[in-house]
Amino acid sequence: MLPETINPNVSLLDSDHQQINLGRWMHQCELIKSYYSATCAFVLQLTQSGFEIIVSSVSEKPLFTSGTFYPEDFPLFQKMKNSPSEGDFLNLGSFMLDELPRDFDGIQHILSRPITWPDGTQFGSLCVLNPRMTESMGNSAMMEPFQILLQQDLSLLCQNHRMESLSMRDQDTGMLNRYGFMMMAPRQLNLGRRFGAHAGIIFFELIESSYGNKGAPEEKHHRLLGNIVQDTIRTADVAAHYSTTQFVVLAFVDNERDILHIIKRVEKQIEQHQDFKLDTSYSFFTPESSAKLAPMMDEARGKLRSMNPVTDEPEQPTLGIDSAQHDNPAANSAEL
């Protein structure tokens, strides 16, 4: 399986993938074009909208450049989509004019080889236009090293995403950690606001029970609370083990009452374990709110009891006004 942070249906040009060196990919296209004495060579990616050219060799005409998009319903691209692993050599003379994009006018043959993601799903195709070959598929094997190189880059991209994902997870609970929450939650918050969803930040923290008196909560109790929180929230919500004792949730709801329902469900399950009590706090925000995530979290977290420790300092006496002086017209006003 691909890492959760990689969406194969989104173009590489629309994502910030530092592990993919598109300059090197372009150089490979230049080498392939030179080897086959071809008109052009390029890499196509199959996205949710169709086929898009990611990189291409340099061309005198403004055709087949990066970002060029083609709907996948053309028969030409359907053949590429279903091509065998060793690739295809297609004669465009066998297609009707309306079965080809206008950009392919004057192209007689296409040599293509499929590119796959590490899990085996199709990424796209490596294409060579008008290659000079003595045999239809005799020299197509020379595309294999380039195909392997591109697939190795995609594999490296997935490995880096897996490593980043592990660094964002809490080892004890499997939830996002503080870093992971600060990476994932802002995206979800912006997406929720775009669709008009109300949002709430909820903090949960285990505290010592007044009647249990069993010492501070242990690691197993935090794991229990983490499991309860994850089982309570919905898929679109984001939860994290924020600190040693605190858990945070970014929840998308219809109104403020739904936030209280989430808190109540967690509290009911914690009540079954009488060793400890649950301290909660929350802040609620409408879609019109322009507040950033960090201030929203500070507002909610600041309401926890642990964030507002009670001081033992004696209360300072309130200075009052001597009524006797107030009634005495001769009293000096500076003493009042």
N, C-alpha and C positions, 0 to 999 in steps of 0.2 A: 504493500500500500504506500501511496505517496504521503508525505507529511501533511498534517492538517493545514499548515500555513501556505501550502502551494495549491493553487487552483489551476489545473491544466487547461481550463477553458478560457483563461485570461492571457492575452498576448504578452510575451516577454517584453515588448516595447512599452507596455502599460504598467510594468512592475519594476521595482528597484532590486534587481538581482545582481549584486556586485560580483558573484562567483562566475557569471557568464561574461566572457570577454567577446563582445560582439565584433570588436576590431579583428580578433583572430579568426572568427567565423568568416568575416568578409575576405580576409586573406586566403582562407581555404577555398572560397568561391572563385577567387582570382586564379588559384593554382589549377582548379578543376577546369575552368574555362580555357586556360592555356593548354592544358594537357589534351583536351578534346577539340581544340581549335573551334570552340563553340561560339554562338552569338551571345549567350549570357548564361550565368549559373546563379542560382539563388536557393535560399532555405525558406520553405513554406511552413507555417504553423497552423494547425487546425484549432480554431477557437470556437466559442459558442455562437459567433456570428458568421463564421465561414473561414476561408483560408486567407492568411495575411503573410506578406513577404517580410521576413525578419531582417535578413541581410541579403545583399546581392553583389555580384561583381560590378566593376565600373563599366558604364555604358554611355555611348555618345548621345543616345536618345533618352529622354526622361521616362523610360518604361522600366517596369520590374524593379522599382526602387523600394527601399525600406518603408513599410507602412502601407504599401499598396494592398487593397483589400479586394477579394473576389468571393461572391456567394458560392456556397458549396453545392448548389443545385445544378451547376453545369456538369454534363456527363463526363467531361475531361477530369474534373476534380473528384467525381465519384469513383472513376477508375483508379486514380491515385490513392484515394482513401482505402480502396479494397485491393491494392496491389500486393503481390506476394513478397516475401522477405527479400528475395534476390532482386526485386525491382521490376520495372516495366520499360519497354521501348515502344512508344506510341507514335503511330503515323496519323498526324492531324488531318490528312486528306480523307480519312474514313469518317470524320465528323461533319455534320451539317454546319453551315455558317452560324446559325443561331444557337448551336451547341457549344460555342467557344466564345470567350470574352474578346472584345475588340482588340485588346493588346496583343493577341496571338496571331493577328493577321501577318502573313509572311513567314510564320514558323512552320516548318515541315515536320520536324520530329522532336519528341521530348524523351529524354532518358531520365528516369526518376528512380529513387530508392527511398523506402520508408525509414523514418526516424522514430524511435519509440522512447517513452519514459522508462525509468528503471523498473516499474511494475508491469511493463509489457504493453500498456495502452499507447495508442499512436500519438506522437507529438506532431508529426507532419511529414514533409518529404524534402529530399535534396534533389533539385531539378537542374538538368542541363538542356539548353535549347539549341537545336540544330547541331548536335555533335557529329563530328566526322569519324565514322566507324566503318570498317570493312565488313563487319558482321553485325547483325541486329543486336545481339546481346554478348558478343564475343569479348568486348572490352569493358563491359559494365562492372566486372569484378574490381576494376581500379577505383570505383567509388566506395568500396567497402572500408578502406582505411579512413576516409573522410567521414563516413557514416559512424564508425566506431569512435572517432575523436569527438564528434558532436554529442553522441550518447554518453560518453564519459563525462563531458561537461555537465550534462543534465543530471547524471548520477551524483557528481560532486555537489551540485546545487542542492539536491535532496538531502545529502548527508549533512551539509551545513545547516539546513533548516531543522533537521532532527536534533543536531547538537544544540542549536539555539533553543529549541523547544524544551530539551532536557534542562537547560540552564534556567528556564522560566518556571520550572515545576518544583514544588516542595517535595522533598524526598520522603517525608513521613506520611503525608496525606494524599499525594498524587495531584493535589490542586495546584493552581497557579501560585507562585510566590509573589512577593511584593513587586519585584522587577517585572514579572510576567503580567501582573495586573496593570501596571503602569504602561505596558506596551500594548495590551489588547483592549483595555477598557475605553480609551479615547476613541478608537475606531468604531466600537459598538455604540458609544454615546452619540457620535456624529451621525451614524446610520439611523439610530432610533429617532433622533430629532428630525431627520429628513423625512421620516414617515409619520411624524406627528405623535410619537409615543411620549408619555410622561415617564420620568426617571426618578429613581430613589437610590440613595446610598445608605446601606444598612451595615452597622458594625455589631458583631457578636463577641462577647468575652465571658469566659467562665470565671466566676469568683467563688470564694469560700462560702459555704452555706452556714447560716447562723446556727443551725441545729446539727449539722454534720460534723463540723470541726475536725476534718480529717487531713488538714494541711493543705498546701497549695495544689491546684490541679496538676496532674501528671501528664506525660506525653500521650498515654492511652486515652485520657479524657479529651485531649485536643483532637486526636484522631476521630473519636466518637462524634464530637461536635462538627468536625469537617465533613464526615459522612452524612450527618443529618442535614447540614446546609446544602450539600450537593444533591441530595435526594429531594429537597424541598423546592429548589428553584427550577426555572424553566430553561430550555436549551439556549434561548437568546440571552439569558442573563449571564453575568460574569462574576465568578466567586474566586476568592483567593485566601490563602493563609498569610495574612498581612504581616503579623509579627508572632512572637512566641505564643502569646495568649489571645491574640485578636484575629478575627476573620471578617472580611469585608465582602459585600455583594453589591454589584450594580444591577438593579432590577428594573425592567421596563413594565409599566403597569398602566391601567386605565385611569386610576385615581388614587388619592392618598390612602383610602381605606384598604386597598390591595396590599400596600406596604405593611400595614398593621396585621393583615391576615398572614402574611409570610412570617412575620415575627412571632405571631401567636402559634403557628404550626410548629415552629422550631422550639418554642418554649414548652409546649405540651410534651414533646418528646424528651426534652431535657428533664422535665419534672419527674419522669419515671426513674431517674437516677438521682437519688436524694442527697448524694454526697456534696453536690455543688449547685449553685444557682447561676442563672444566666443574666448578664447585664447587656442591654441592647440600647442602641441609639440610631437615629436615622435623620435624613434630610430629604425633602421632596422637592422636585423641580418640574416645571411645566415645559413643553416643547419651545415656548417662546423665550425661555431663560437662556442667556448667553454666558452663564457661568461656566468656567473651565472645570475640569475634573478635580484638580488639586484643591481649589477652594471648597468645592462641594464635599470632598472627603474631610477636609479640616473642620468644616462646620459640623458634620455628623460625628466624627471621632471626638471632637471636643466635648460632646455631651456625655461620654462614658464617665463613670465614677472614677476609674483609674486615672483618667486624664485631669480630674479635678480633685486632688487629694485634700482631705480636711486637715487644716492646721490646728495645732494644739496651743497656739499663742492666745494669751488671755485677751478678751475683748476690751478695747480701749473705752474708758468711760466717756459718755457724751457730755460735752460742756454745755451747761445751760445758762440762762440769764437770771441773775439775782433779782427776784421780784421786788425786793425791798428797794434796791437801787433804781429799778425801773419806775417805781412809784415816787421816788424822790427827785423832784425837779432840780435839786442842787447837785445831783450826781454828775460826775464827769463823763461826758459821752464817750471818751476814749476807753473807759472801763467797761462799757456795755458790749 
